[in-house]
Amino acid sequence: MIYKRIKHVSVTLGVSCEDLTPTNKEVFSVEGSTATLSYKYSKKATGNDRFFWYRQYPGKPPEFLISHLPSGEVMKEEISGLSVNVKTSSTTTNLTIAALTLADTALYYCALQTQ
């Protein structure tokens, strides 16, 4: 059994930004299973806000994964096998990575652009 450690931190984009806080600093999961990365944000997102998710490998620049609206509607997806879930009532957004492989071991970022 191979265990992987996924780290995620938050960054913000845009002129007016809200705080994003990961619910867990690290997520551990088994190869072949799923992992969910969750962030809470400081206020309820509006329909014009955008979430952006990135992955960064050691010594490499961050790579864009997916962006979505507060409704959960995906605006752009670069990597298949990802899904997002937004709980607007609790101001939480989740990124789920399915069928984990060792290549998913990385640092993950979530950014919120407010309008």
C-alpha positions as CSV (number, residue, x, y, z in Angstrom):
1,M,0.0,0.0,0.0
2,I,1.4,3.4,-1.0
3,Y,0.4,6.5,0.9
4,K,0.7,9.9,-0.5
5,R,0.8,13.2,1.2
6,I,-0.9,16.1,-0.6
7,K,-0.2,19.6,0.8
8,H,-2.3,22.6,-0.1
9,V,-2.1,26.3,0.8
10,S,-4.0,29.3,-0.3
11,V,-3.3,32.3,-2.4
12,T,-5.5,35.2,-3.5
13,L,-5.9,37.0,-6.8
14,G,-7.6,40.2,-7.8
15,V,-7.9,43.7,-6.4
16,S,-10.3,42.9,-3.6
17,C,-9.6,39.5,-2.1
18,E,-11.1,37.4,0.6
19,D,-9.2,35.0,3.0
20,L,-9.0,31.4,2.0
21,T,-8.2,28.9,4.7
22,P,-7.5,25.2,4.1
23,T,-9.6,22.9,6.3
24,N,-6.6,20.5,6.5
25,K,-3.0,21.5,5.9
26,E,-2.2,18.0,4.6
27,V,-4.3,15.3,3.0
28,F,-3.2,11.7,3.1
29,S,-4.7,9.1,0.8
30,V,-4.0,5.7,-0.9
31,E,-3.1,5.3,-4.5
32,G,-6.2,4.6,-6.6
33,S,-8.6,6.3,-4.2
34,T,-9.8,9.9,-4.1
35,A,-8.7,12.9,-2.2
36,T,-10.7,16.0,-1.4
37,L,-9.0,19.4,-0.7
38,S,-11.3,21.8,1.1
39,Y,-11.0,25.6,1.7
40,K,-13.2,27.9,3.7
41,Y,-13.5,31.5,2.6
42,S,-14.3,34.5,4.8
43,K,-17.6,35.6,3.2
44,K,-20.2,34.1,0.9
45,A,-18.9,34.2,-2.7
46,T,-21.1,36.1,-5.2
47,G,-22.0,34.9,-8.7
48,N,-19.2,36.9,-10.3
49,D,-16.4,35.5,-8.1
50,R,-14.0,32.9,-9.5
51,F,-12.1,30.1,-7.9
52,F,-8.8,28.9,-9.4
53,W,-6.9,25.7,-8.4
54,Y,-3.2,25.1,-9.1
55,R,-0.8,22.3,-8.4
56,Q,3.0,22.7,-7.9
57,Y,5.7,20.1,-8.0
58,P,9.0,20.7,-6.1
59,G,11.3,23.0,-8.1
60,K,8.6,23.7,-10.8
61,P,6.2,26.6,-11.3
62,P,2.5,26.2,-10.4
63,E,0.3,24.7,-13.1
64,F,-3.3,25.7,-13.6
65,L,-5.8,22.8,-12.9
66,I,-9.4,24.2,-13.0
67,S,-11.5,27.3,-12.4
68,H,-15.1,27.5,-11.3
69,L,-17.9,29.8,-10.2
70,P,-19.4,29.8,-6.7
71,S,-22.3,27.7,-8.2
72,G,-19.7,25.0,-9.0
73,E,-20.0,25.6,-12.7
74,V,-16.6,24.8,-14.2
75,M,-15.2,27.6,-16.4
76,K,-12.0,26.0,-17.5
77,E,-10.4,22.6,-16.9
78,E,-6.9,21.7,-17.9
79,I,-6.6,18.3,-16.1
80,S,-9.2,15.6,-16.5
81,G,-10.4,13.6,-13.4
82,L,-11.0,16.6,-11.2
83,S,-14.3,17.7,-9.8
84,V,-15.4,20.7,-7.7
85,N,-18.1,21.1,-5.1
86,V,-19.1,24.4,-3.6
87,K,-21.1,24.5,-0.4
88,T,-22.3,28.1,-0.6
89,S,-24.2,28.0,2.8
90,S,-21.0,27.1,4.6
91,T,-18.6,29.2,2.4
92,T,-16.6,26.1,1.5
93,T,-15.2,24.9,-1.8
94,N,-13.8,21.5,-2.4
95,L,-11.6,20.0,-5.1
96,T,-11.8,16.2,-5.5
97,I,-9.0,14.3,-7.3
98,A,-10.2,10.8,-8.4
99,A,-8.0,7.7,-9.0
100,L,-5.0,9.1,-7.3
101,T,-1.5,8.3,-8.6
102,L,1.9,9.1,-7.2
103,A,2.0,12.0,-9.7
104,D,-0.7,13.7,-7.7
105,T,1.7,14.2,-4.7
106,A,2.2,17.9,-4.8
107,L,1.4,21.3,-3.3
108,Y,-2.1,22.6,-4.2
109,Y,-3.2,26.2,-4.2
110,C,-6.7,27.7,-4.3
111,A,-7.2,31.3,-5.3
112,L,-10.4,33.4,-5.2
113,Q,-10.9,36.4,-7.5
114,T,-13.6,38.7,-6.3
115,Q,-15.5,40.9,-8.7
